Amino acid sequence: MARTAQVEKSARFEGKDYRRYSFWLETAGEDLVPRPALGGAERADVAILGAGFTGLWTAYYLLKNEPSLRVVVLEGEVAGFGASGRNGAWCGSGFPVTPGELVRRFGREAARELIVEMQSTVGEVGRVTEAEGIDAQYFRGGMFRVARGRCQLPAVHAAHEAYSALGLGDDYRVLDAEETGRRVRITGAKGALYSPHCATVHPGRLVRGLARAVERLGGTIFERSPVVGYETGGSPHLATARGEVRAGTIVLAGEAYLTRFRELRRQVLPIYSLIVLTEPLSEAQWEEIGWEGREAVASNRYTVDYLSRTADGRILFGGRGAPYRYGSRIKDEYDRHAPTHEMLRRAAKRWFPALGGARFTHAWGGPLAVPRDWMPTMSYDPKSGVATARGYTGQGVATANLSGRTLADLILGRETATTRLPTTNHRSRSWEPEPLRWLGVRYVQSGLKRVDDRAERTGEPPTGRSLAERLGAH
Ligand SMILES: Cc1cc2nc3c(=O)[nH]c(=O)nc-3n(C[C@H](O)[C@H](O)[C@H](O)COP(=O)(O)OP(=O)(O)OC[C@H]3O[C@@H](n4cnc5c(N)ncnc54)[C@H](O)[C@@H]3O)c2cc1C
């Protein structure tokens, strides 16, 4: 049956200076002048909403596999405007649902296949980057999940045990405090889990370069063309204020912004992740800190921190903590939440006393999307003509590449290893309606922060039994 969906009026886009949205967009090596907007009626085989990693990887693999396809991408702002142009630069195999929980939900084999596929996805991003000549500063340094304080050591060992139980333990190494300190000197680090399955990238250059690669393959990208409604069923199409694209298949690749469509409002939860960035550090500062391997770094806090060392010698320190907004609202002004940015600057200086009086030159943020069960979906329904991939919970840089390959295979009717993964056609249940959603999410956000703070204060690991942990940790 045909269905029509409309985006709310208040969510329509306005003119913006795109370079100010993140350091990555500012240094993408482009002026970010928008491509032409859709100005009438178009026909396509596949019409894609969103020119972030998900939409662009989908377009890329469709065109690589079937060069004769007509693929049109409609982007409300400019390519890379969303999380893809603003993230923490990790391109890793990490997945929002833990290995243990994947086994519990989908069984050992399916869990293992998904994790192995995520690992090879990190290499696939590097391969395409090189093949397409995208100067994305792809650097395969691996990653450390550091135990900051004794209280986080059990989590490091538990993660290693979970990988070992799947026969993947050899890839991951538990480092003691001394070895961790030889690699990177972080206050209070008592050990770390090292994984080789992570690279860092310049996300702005990657997403913009990918857009150009899609165009070289024959795809068309319209920018400043917000989709205000779409129809599924007999005659699928994406509609903008100035025209529409009719297509055999429409792809909804808008991640957190999809909540602006009433039909999708409760499918994912927009949560803000925020980032601060230092000036390029001096040689003396880097000598004190170490970190020559440029690994991605995080600790084991529930309330999430993530760090990377940029190619031009800055430290990026990101974290959650900005409050969920009633009604899943997304607004530019939420990208900059002064108390959270200040908390991140203080945390960076605690981690690295060498930062002393270093200047923080940039602060930004953006919304990511959390499904009710934290499980991303990559799905396609030939009857309604709709494909979608979403719900990466802040771990979407590599995962979106897997989405692109999976959606391309599903749309082209190919059965492959990716279309058999538990992410394919996964359905998460909806988030609660408001005001329950706001009450519950705020409760979990503050509860998990209290659990983290208590663990750091007492040195005792979290029990995993508090209500906030049972509701909010996966
Ligand atoms: C601050 C931050 C840090 C992060 N750090 C990391 C990290 O280090 N590693 C990692 O793996 N993941 C990270 N993530 C998550 C990761 O960036 C995302 O999961 C990933 O980029 C999602 O890609 P996407 O293409 O699905 O969505 P997006 O990049 O959000 O793209 C969606 C696009 O759709 C467009 N759009 C939305 N609505 C419409 C409409 N109605 N019409 C037309 N276009 C529309 C938007 O303008 C946007 O360009 C982070 C996210 C944030 C916000």
The ligand as a Tripos MOL2 file, in Angstrom:
@<TRIPOS>MOLECULE
LIG
   53    58     1     0     0
SMALL
NO_CHARGES

@<TRIPOS>ATOM
      1 C1         30.3250   14.2980   17.3850 C.3       1 LIG1
      2 C2         30.2780   12.9160   16.8150 C.ar      1 LIG1
      3 C3         31.3940   12.0980   16.9360 C.ar      1 LIG1
      4 C4         31.3790   10.8140   16.3710 C.ar      1 LIG1
      5 N1         32.5240   10.0680   16.4020 N.ar      1 LIG1
      6 C5         32.5710    8.8890   15.7560 C.ar      1 LIG1
      7 C6         33.7850    8.1810   15.6220 C.ar      1 LIG1
      8 O1         34.8610    8.6340   16.0330 O.2       1 LIG1
      9 N2         33.7580    6.9630   14.9940 N.ar      1 LIG1
     10 C7         32.5990    6.4490   14.4940 C.ar      1 LIG1
     11 O2         32.6180    5.3430   13.9640 O.2       1 LIG1
     12 N3         31.4300    7.1300   14.5470 N.ar      1 LIG1
     13 C8         31.4040    8.3440   15.1410 C.ar      1 LIG1
     14 N4         30.2430    9.0670   15.1510 N.ar      1 LIG1
     15 C9         29.0900    8.5430   14.4340 C.3       1 LIG1
     16 C10        29.2800    8.6330   12.9260 C.3       1 LIG1
     17 O3         29.8220    9.8830   12.5660 O.3       1 LIG1
     18 C11        27.9310    8.4040   12.2600 C.3       1 LIG1
     19 O4         27.4020    7.1880   12.7180 O.3       1 LIG1
     20 C12        27.9950    8.3360   10.7480 C.3       1 LIG1
     21 O5         28.7330    9.4110   10.2310 O.3       1 LIG1
     22 C13        26.5720    8.3160   10.2070 C.3       1 LIG1
     23 O6         26.6000    8.5180    8.8120 O.3       1 LIG1
     24 P1         25.2100    8.7320    8.0680 P.3       1 LIG1
     25 O7         25.5370    8.9950    6.6660 O.co2     1 LIG1
     26 O8         24.3120    7.5840    8.3630 O.co2     1 LIG1
     27 O9         24.5460    9.9810    8.7800 O.3       1 LIG1
     28 P2         24.9360   11.5320    8.6740 P.3       1 LIG1
     29 O10        26.3840   11.7320    8.4740 O.co2     1 LIG1
     30 O11        24.2900   12.2100    9.8390 O.co2     1 LIG1
     31 O12        24.2820   11.9750    7.3190 O.3       1 LIG1
     32 C14        22.9110   12.1670    7.1580 C.3       1 LIG1
     33 C15        22.7540   13.2040    6.0540 C.3       1 LIG1
     34 O13        21.3940   13.2850    5.6960 O.3       1 LIG1
     35 C16        21.0760   14.6370    5.4780 C.3       1 LIG1
     36 N5         19.6350   14.7930    5.6840 N.ar      1 LIG1
     37 C17        18.9530   14.6330    6.8260 C.ar      1 LIG1
     38 N6         17.6450   14.8440    6.6390 N.ar      1 LIG1
     39 C18        17.4960   15.1250    5.3400 C.ar      1 LIG1
     40 C19        16.3840   15.4310    4.5380 C.ar      1 LIG1
     41 N7         15.1290   15.5080    5.0240 N.pl3     1 LIG1
     42 N8         16.5870   15.6580    3.2030 N.ar      1 LIG1
     43 C20        17.8250   15.5730    2.6650 C.ar      1 LIG1
     44 N9         18.9200   15.3110    3.4080 N.ar      1 LIG1
     45 C21        18.7560   15.0840    4.7220 C.ar      1 LIG1
     46 C22        21.8960   15.3880    6.5160 C.3       1 LIG1
     47 O14        22.0630   16.7530    6.1610 O.3       1 LIG1
     48 C23        23.1800   14.5870    6.4990 C.3       1 LIG1
     49 O15        24.1220   15.1090    5.5890 O.3       1 LIG1
     50 C24        30.2100   10.3370   15.7200 C.ar      1 LIG1
     51 C25        29.0800   11.1520   15.6230 C.ar      1 LIG1
     52 C26        29.1130   12.4360   16.1520 C.ar      1 LIG1
     53 C27        27.9040   13.3190   16.0180 C.3       1 LIG1
@<TRIPOS>BOND
     1     1     2 1
     2     2     3 ar
     3     2    52 ar
     4     3     4 ar
     5     4     5 ar
     6     4    50 ar
     7     5     6 ar
     8     6     7 ar
     9     6    13 1
    10     7     8 2
    11     7     9 ar
    12     9    10 ar
    13    10    11 2
    14    10    12 ar
    15    12    13 ar
    16    13    14 ar
    17    14    15 1
    18    14    50 ar
    19    15    16 1
    20    16    17 1
    21    16    18 1
    22    18    19 1
    23    18    20 1
    24    20    21 1
    25    20    22 1
    26    22    23 1
    27    23    24 1
    28    24    25 2
    29    24    26 1
    30    24    27 1
    31    27    28 1
    32    28    29 2
    33    28    30 1
    34    28    31 1
    35    31    32 1
    36    32    33 1
    37    33    34 1
    38    33    48 1
    39    34    35 1
    40    35    36 1
    41    35    46 1
    42    36    37 ar
    43    36    45 ar
    44    37    38 ar
    45    38    39 ar
    46    39    40 ar
    47    39    45 ar
    48    40    41 1
    49    40    42 ar
    50    42    43 ar
    51    43    44 ar
    52    44    45 ar
    53    46    47 1
    54    46    48 1
    55    48    49 1
    56    50    51 ar
    57    51    52 ar
    58    52    53 1
@<TRIPOS>SUBSTRUCTURE
     1 LIG1         1 GROUP 0 **** ****
